Amino acid sequence: MNAKLQRWQLFLRLVMTLGLMAVVWRAYGWGPVFGLSVLVFWAHAPFMLLTFAALRWVNRQESPSWLALLRAWWHELASLDLVFAWQQPFACERWPDASPPTAGRFRPVVFLHGYTCNRGLWNPWLRGLSEQGVPVRALTLEPAFGSIDAYAESIETAIRDLEQRYPGNPPVVVAHSMGGLALRAWYRKHGRAGRLARILTLGTPHAGTLLARFGRGRNGQEMRRGSLWLDDLAAQDSPSLAAELDCYYSRCDQIVCPVETARLPGARAIEIESTGHLGLVFHPRIQEDVWQLLQLSPEGAAAPVG
């Protein structure tokens, strides 16, 4: 469903671009057509720049520099089209889950995407880890606009499957954005200390986000700051959760803001500089930290995070 919606969005974007190009061509000839096509197809770029600039005010207690914001915006543009114009609409099943006969020297890993995304978000991760022999599960959380609570059972199915295939080797969970809230909803219902090796949330709105007021669906409403759902989730969090969780966040995250909402009280917080919301998924520091967590020492303990 998520992939189909994104294919339609890309199709409408192309139709609008071609339609306006045809109108301009009839009126003014070919000269202005190319420039107009660039302006229309990437019309989101200047709007995104404004959202990044607004972080100087939104995160005024931890304000990022203009140079950091400009870098984050530029890299976010490339990530946005890679993810929403290719990986998710057309290649979300290109890299299937991996189940090697034995886990070998690796921990299993579960990937959870964010709002309006699907498992295609993780394609670069899936390709590299599968080739190394890492057991991998990447979920598409559906229904796309349902309650975040509805995702807990599919997460439980994936984790239970890994437990049965690789007993005594608990998985690492890497969750982007809303995926971190889905993991907390799973933990509230099924979690306990020791079932997971480590939880990493990347740009997760643990305390909601200002932009959720524009979100569609029940999950969009649940991510609003001060929502009843978030208050209930925080009140029911297990005491063991924060000790198992690392929050990766950025002051240049244009989606999860203000910045403090991406940090769960009691959990370890790691700042990633000059990086937008999608950029967190592809950041080398985070990739290296995950890789270190997935490797087992000869005694079976996780290698230290660098």
C-alpha positions in Angstrom: 0.0 0.0 0.0 2.8 2.5 0.9 4.6 1.7 -2.3 1.5 2.2 -4.4 0.7 5.6 -2.8 4.2 6.7 -3.5 4.1 5.6 -7.2 0.9 7.7 -7.5 2.6 10.7 -5.9 5.5 10.5 -8.3 3.2 10.0 -11.3 1.2 13.2 -10.3 4.4 15.1 -9.9 5.5 14.1 -13.4 2.1 14.9 -14.9 2.1 18.4 -13.3 5.6 19.0 -14.6 4.9 17.8 -18.1 1.6 19.7 -18.3 3.2 23.0 -17.3 6.0 22.4 -19.7 3.5 21.9 -22.5 1.8 25.2 -21.7 5.0 27.1 -21.6 6.2 25.5 -24.8 3.1 26.6 -26.7 3.3 30.1 -25.4 7.1 30.8 -25.4 8.8 28.0 -27.3 11.5 25.6 -26.0 13.8 28.2 -24.4 12.2 28.5 -20.9 10.9 24.9 -20.8 14.0 23.2 -19.3 14.4 25.8 -16.5 10.7 25.6 -15.7 10.8 21.8 -15.6 13.5 21.9 -13.0 11.6 24.5 -10.9 8.4 22.5 -11.0 9.8 19.0 -10.4 11.9 20.2 -7.5 9.5 22.8 -6.2 9.8 21.2 -2.8 13.5 22.2 -2.5 12.9 25.9 -1.6 10.1 24.9 0.7 12.4 22.5 2.5 15.0 25.2 2.8 12.5 27.3 4.7 11.8 24.4 7.1 15.5 24.0 7.8 15.9 27.8 8.3 13.0 27.7 10.8 15.0 25.4 13.0 17.1 28.4 14.0 14.0 29.6 15.9 12.3 26.2 16.7 15.6 24.9 18.3 16.6 28.3 19.7 17.8 26.7 22.9 20.2 24.4 20.9 20.4 26.4 17.7 22.3 24.9 14.7 24.5 27.1 12.6 23.5 28.3 9.2 26.2 26.3 7.6 25.1 23.1 9.3 21.5 23.7 8.2 22.6 24.4 4.6 24.6 21.1 4.5 21.7 19.2 6.0 19.3 20.6 3.4 21.5 19.8 0.5 22.1 16.2 1.5 18.4 15.8 2.4 17.4 16.7 -1.1 19.4 13.8 -2.5 18.1 11.4 0.1 14.5 12.5 -0.5 14.5 11.6 -4.2 16.5 8.4 -3.7 14.0 7.2 -1.1 10.6 8.5 -2.4 11.2 8.3 -6.2 13.0 5.0 -6.3 13.7 2.8 -3.3 10.2 2.9 -1.7 7.8 3.1 -4.7 9.7 0.7 -7.1 12.3 -1.3 -5.1 10.8 -2.0 -1.7 11.0 -5.8 -2.3 14.3 -5.8 -4.2 16.3 -7.0 -1.1 14.3 -9.7 0.8 14.8 -10.6 4.4 17.9 -12.8 5.0 17.8 -16.0 7.1 21.3 -17.7 6.9 21.4 -21.2 8.3 23.3 -19.9 11.3 23.9 -16.4 12.6 27.6 -17.1 12.7 29.4 -14.2 14.3 26.5 -11.7 13.9 23.5 -10.7 15.8 20.2 -10.6 13.9 18.8 -7.1 13.1 15.3 -5.8 12.7 14.6 -2.5 10.7 11.5 -0.4 11.3 10.7 2.6 9.0 8.8 5.8 9.8 5.6 7.5 8.8 4.5 7.1 5.1 7.6 5.0 4.4 8.1 1.2 3.8 10.9 -1.4 4.0 12.6 0.0 0.8 14.0 2.8 3.0 16.6 0.3 4.2 17.7 -1.1 0.8 21.4 0.0 1.2 21.5 -1.6 4.6 19.8 -4.8 3.4 22.1 -5.3 0.5 25.3 -4.9 2.6 24.2 -6.8 5.6 22.7 -9.7 3.7 25.9 -10.1 1.7 27.8 -10.4 5.0 25.6 -13.1 6.3 23.7 -11.1 8.9 20.1 -12.3 9.6 17.9 -9.4 8.7 14.2 -8.5 9.0 12.9 -5.3 7.4 9.2 -4.7 8.0 6.6 -2.6 6.2 4.3 -1.3 8.9 0.7 -1.4 7.8 -1.9 0.0 7.7 -0.1 3.1 6.5 -2.3 5.5 8.4 -3.5 3.3 11.2 -2.7 3.4 14.9 0.9 2.9 15.9 -0.3 0.2 18.3 -1.4 -1.9 15.3 2.2 -2.4 14.3 3.2 -4.2 17.5 2.0 -7.7 16.3 4.0 -7.7 13.1 7.1 -6.6 15.1 6.5 -9.4 17.6 6.1 -11.9 14.7 9.5 -10.9 13.3 11.3 -11.0 16.7 9.8 -14.3 17.6 10.9 -15.8 14.3 14.4 -14.7 14.9 14.3 -16.0 18.4 13.3 -19.4 17.1 15.9 -19.5 14.3 18.8 -18.1 16.4 18.1 -19.0 20.1 20.2 -17.2 22.6 21.2 -14.5 20.2 18.8 -11.6 20.7 18.4 -9.1 17.8 19.3 -5.4 17.5 16.4 -3.1 16.4 17.1 -0.1 14.3 14.0 2.2 14.0 13.7 5.4 12.1 11.2 8.2 13.1 7.7 6.7 13.9 9.3 3.2 13.8 10.8 4.0 17.2 7.4 4.7 18.6 6.2 1.4 17.1 9.0 -0.4 18.9 8.0 1.3 22.2 4.4 0.2 21.6 5.7 -3.4 21.0 7.8 -3.2 24.2 4.8 -2.1 26.2 2.9 -5.3 25.1 5.6 -7.9 24.5 9.0 -6.5 25.7 11.1 -7.5 28.6 14.7 -7.0 29.6 17.0 -9.3 27.5 14.7 -10.0 24.6 16.7 -7.4 22.5 20.4 -6.8 22.4 20.0 -3.1 21.8 17.5 -0.5 20.4 18.6 2.4 18.2 16.1 5.1 17.3 17.0 7.5 14.6 15.1 10.8 14.7 12.1 9.3 16.6 9.6 11.8 18.0 9.6 10.3 21.5 7.7 13.3 22.8 5.9 14.1 19.5 6.7 16.7 16.9 5.3 20.0 15.8 4.9 18.8 12.2 2.5 16.0 13.2 -0.3 18.5 13.3 -0.2 18.3 9.5 -0.1 14.5 9.4 -2.8 12.3 8.0 -4.3 9.3 9.7 -4.5 8.1 13.3 -0.7 7.6 13.5 -0.2 11.2 12.5 -2.5 12.4 15.3 -0.8 10.1 17.8 2.6 11.8 17.1 1.3 15.3 17.9 2.9 16.9 20.9 0.9 16.3 24.1 -1.3 13.7 22.5 -3.1 11.3 24.8 -1.5 8.3 23.0 2.0 9.6 23.7 1.2 10.5 27.3 -0.2 6.9 27.9 2.9 5.4 26.2 5.3 7.4 28.4 3.3 6.4 31.5 3.5 2.7 30.6 7.1 2.5 29.4 8.9 -0.3 31.2 11.8 0.7 33.5 14.1 -1.5 31.4 13.4 0.2 28.1 15.5 3.3 28.5 18.5 1.3 29.6 18.4 -0.6 26.3 17.9 2.3 24.0 20.1 4.8 22.2 18.5 7.9 20.7 20.3 9.4 17.7 19.1 12.9 16.9 20.0 16.0 15.1 19.5 19.7 15.7 19.1 19.9 11.9 16.2 17.4 11.8 13.4 19.3 10.0 10.7 16.8 10.8 11.2 15.9 14.4 11.3 19.2 16.3 12.0 20.8 18.7 15.1 18.8 19.1 14.5 17.6 22.6 11.5 15.6 21.5 13.9 13.1 19.9 15.5 12.2 23.2 13.8 9.7 25.5 14.4 10.4 29.2 16.9 8.0 30.7 18.2 6.7 27.4 21.6 7.5 25.9 21.4 10.4 23.5 23.9 10.7 20.6 23.9 13.9 18.4 24.5 13.6 14.7 25.6 17.0 13.4 24.5 18.7 10.1 22.1 16.0 9.2 18.4 16.1 8.2 15.7 13.6 9.1 16.2 11.1 6.2 20.0 11.7 6.4 20.1 9.9 9.7 19.3 6.6 8.0 22.4 6.9 5.8 24.9 8.5 8.2 28.3 6.7 8.4 28.5 7.1 12.2 25.2 5.3 12.7 26.1 2.6 10.2 29.4 2.0 12.0 27.7 1.8 15.4 25.1 -0.7 14.1 27.9 -2.8 12.5 29.8 -2.9 15.8 26.7 -4.0 17.7 25.9 -6.7 15.2 29.3 -8.4 15.6 29.9 -10.9 18.3 33.2 -11.5 20.1 34.4 -15.1 20.3 32.9 -15.3 23.7 29.5 -14.2 22.3 29.4 -10.7 23.7 28.7 -7.7 21.5 31.7 -5.8 20.2 32.1 -2.3 21.8 30.5 0.6 19.9 33.1 3.0 18.5 
